[in-house]
Amino acid sequence: MSDGARVISIDVLRQFKASLGEFAEEAGLAISEATSDVQRTVWWLQHDQVSHWQRELKKRNEKLAQAKADLHRAQLASNDARTSAVLERKAVAKWERAVTEAEEKIRLVKKWHQAMEREMMLFKAQLGQISGAVAGDIPAAVVRMEKMISSLEAYISIAAPSGGSGTLPSTLVEEVGLQTLATAAASEPSERIDQGGEQP
């Protein structure tokens, strides 16, 4: 006698179908959040950071101009230009470094923004494959599983094995992933008629 599979395994299919649905929902949410995170980062670089350092550059240039003006006035007021206005000279040097830093920040932010734009394009291309699976393949798999479950339940209700063993023929179990069991369920009674003369 060929080996069989316990009918209770239909419950496993139901559980797996439910798990697939939950996974699709969670994966869709994760994809949406990841896309939003990338877009926020690009926006932060392109707008927030560029604007911030442009304002900083303007402010620091103004501070540098003021420091140079203070130094010039201090030198005019001193008899010894080489030793006077020490504080004013330090202020000029400080704001010159600050201006250089702001200019470098602007250059780097623009560079990082271009790099992020390239990475975002690659990210979206790769994410598109996953999104396609989540939006198309998984729902299709759930539909197939629903048909499998319905076919198994129909087979059990029409052609329950004699003796109440609660098993399905292994050949049908092997085929359930490739085709529905409707044909098998429909043909079962006629086979019994051929063998026994009439249907029980």
Phi, psi and omega in degrees: 000134183289152178292153179235176176240137181294137180299335180300344179296344175299325178298324178296320177298318179298316180296319180294321177299316178296320179295322177298318178298317178296318179298316180300319180294314181292321179294320177299319178294318179296319178297316179298316180294318180297318178298317179296319179299316180295315181297321178295322180295316179297316178298318180300317179289314187289324186248300186299308185289318178298313180297318180301311184285335173292320176295319178298318180297316179298314181296318182289325175296322177295318178296322179294317178299319178295318180296320178294320178295320178296319179296318180297318179293320180295322179292322179293328182277351185255148176281332181241097185293337183286328185251352183269171173058044181296314181297320180295322178295319178296322179295318178299313180299319180300312184284336172295318177296321181295320178295316179299319179297315180297319178297320179292321178298318179297317179298316182291320180298318178295321178295315180294324179296316178299319178296318179294325177298316178296315181296325180293322178297316178295319180299314181295324178295315179291322180293332179299324178295315180294318180299322178298319179294317182292320184276336184242305186294315183294313176301323178295321178295321178297319178297317178298319180294323176299319178294319178300314181296316179297320180294317177298316180295321178295319180296317181296319183288331183269317189228062178295135181300144180296146179087357177063036182288342178070033180239155174249144177305140184296329180296322179289323178296322180292326184277346189297332178284346184253332181208165179282164182261011183299316180297316180297319181294323182287328184276343185300313181299320181294327178295323180291325178297316180299322186278322187249356179093329175204159181281130180294000000 
